[in-house]
Amino acid sequence: MFQAEIERVSYNGGLPVFENISLKIKPGETALLCGSTGCGKTTFLRCVNGLIPDIMPAEFAGNIEWRGLPLRANGDGGTPLKIRTVLQNPFHAFAAQMMNGGRAQLMKMFKNHGKSFYDLSAGQRQKALLENAFKSKPDILLLDEPLAHLDEANTNRFLELLQFRKSGKTGVTIIAEHRDRDLSALIDVQIEIKNGTHESVIYPISPDFRRIDSEGDDLAVLTNVSVKLAGVKILHGLNLTLHRGETVGITGNNGCGKTTLGRVILKRLKPDHGRVEYRDRNIKTALISENPVSQFLCGSVCDETAFSAQNFQTPAEIVNELKRCLEINHLDAISPFILSHGQQVRVSAAAGLAHDPDIIVFDEPFQGQDNNGRERMSCLIKGLQKAGRGIVVISHDADFLHKSVDILYKLENGELRELN
């Protein structure tokens, strides 16, 4: 039996992230942690795996037990307790599993497939990390937003692995996930974590962006673009035109080259063949990355969002409106590095848009977002579109893509295929 009674957790002596959480799980059972973005789901997992209070500067009051003993007492003599965590950011999760006893299995996996972990997309990394974690048969398996980067096929594979683990009753599984609809049939215990320090209210109005004044409609034109990565041809003779005031959606299986195409559109990756042309040489671009932490430079949300705006002399009111639209204005004094992944995505979006770009690529903008966060991000994208921006949304979110984009493509076998 796994049992957690957590009275209070807070960071740096501040207001509690959450209070009075109780959870009991039997071997073979799966628990779902649900709640709004930033409510403390990841914090709960950090308490279980020992990051809090052993590593991270947080105050913890409570008790977590495994088989009737405090969690840290298990493994003192006899068989060591096995805990595996798969983080919501697959770019960080690899290092975590390497340090947590998974090095040999991961290295064998990539050697057998003839690939380096660093050549994989976020979805491919997530799949590999999840399979490795299930294969290790831990006593306690902690999964933080495991479905965020997975396509439909790999989501189904994950559900099969979870069902197999449940049938074997080898341990308990605790999952923090917003896509609970996919998991509902496999959940035994569900708890909702509520953050009492900030009330979330949808703010469905986008900032008043500068309107693009252009003689023509096309902002960017890709002609016969081909790209090779690690000796493998990823994109094959692509042609794409991005128009002013247009939102283009791009979907496709994990590892098909969606992120690579986004980088090519923004001229952050030079194609091996073909060309990328902008109507105006002064066009500004922004990438809202699927790995937001890689873009952070400053020690607080306030400094992070102000940095880009100061360089490009963007009015402060635009930055403030961005933060209000994305519901991060109350996080000004907090380091972006310790926020939830969903909050980090919003901070990255505000910082990336603060310099008022003309072409924006959103790479998986809905990862880690609750319904409120999805609504805010959707409103933001629609506002940018109305102001004449050229927008590319890379996503597995079929609902948004079918409802909100002007034209939808599937990237498959290196080629773009328009979907109806």
C-alpha positions, 0 to 999 in steps of 0.5 A: 500500500502507498499512502501519502498525507501531505499537510503543506508544501511551499517554496521559499517560505511563500504561500502554500502550493497546496495543503491537506492532500491525502492519497492511498493506492494499492499495488496494481492501481493507478491514481490520477492527479488533476487540477488547473495549470500550476495547482501543484501536481508536479510538486506532489510528484516531487514530494514522492520522488524525494526532490522535495525536500531533499533537493529543492528549496521547499518546505514540506510537512506530512508523511509518505509511506510505502508498505507501512514504513516512511518512504525513505525507510524502505530500502534500508537493508533488503531490496531497494525501493525502485521509484521511476519518474518521467518528467513532463519535459522530455528534454530534461527527463533523459538526464533524470532517468540516466541518474535514476538507474536507467542508463544501461537500458536507455543506451541499449535501446538507442544502440539497437535502433541505431539512433542517438537520443539527441536526434529524436523529436520530443515525442520520440524521446517521450516514447522512449523514456516511457517504455524504459520506465515501464520496462524497469517495473518500479514499485512507484511509477510517477508520470508527469503529463506523459501524453503531452508530446505523443501522437495517436499511435504512441498514445495507444501504445502508452495505454497498452503499457499501463494496462499491462502494468496494472494487470501484473500488479507490480506497483503503483502508478501516479499520473498528472495529466490534463488529457484525462479522457484518454486515461479514464478507463484505467484510473482507480483513484482520482484526486483534484489538487486546488490552488487556493492562492490565485483564482483563475478567470478566463480573459478572452481578449487578446492584446491590441497588436500592431497591425501589419501594413503590407502591399502584398499578402504573402509574408514567407515563401518556401520553394522546393525545400529539402533538409537532411538531419544526421544524414537522414532526409527529413523534408523533401521538396516542400513548397509553402506560402504563409500569408498575412493574417493566416494561421497554418496548422501542421500535424503529423506523427512523432519524428516526422519533421514538424519542428524542423519545418518550423525552424526552416520557416523562421530561417533558424535552419538553412535547408540543404536545397531550395530557398526561404524568402520573406517579402520584407527583409525587416520581418521579425520572427518568433519561435514559441518552443516546445521546450520553453526552458531552453529560451529562458535567460532571466531570474524572474518572470517580470525580467524575462518578459521585459527583456525582449521588449526592452531590446525592441522598444516595445511599449510596456502596456503591450507586455502587460496585456500579454501577461494578463491575457496569458494569466501570468501577471501574478507570477512576476517575482517568481523564477520561470525555471520553477514554474509548472510546465504549462506556466512555462509555456505561457511565459515563453509565449509572452516573452517571444511575442513581446518584441512584436514579431511578424511571423510566429511558429507555435510548437505544441502551444497547448502542452501542459494547459488546462481548459482555461489555458487552452482558451487563453492561448487560442484567443492569443493566436486569434488576436495575432491573426486579426492583426495580420501576423503569419502564424504556424501552429504545430500540434497534435491537438486535433480539436484546435487545428480543425476549428481554428486554422485556415489551412491544415497540413499533415507532414508525412514522409517528408511531404506536406499533404493538405487535409480537408 
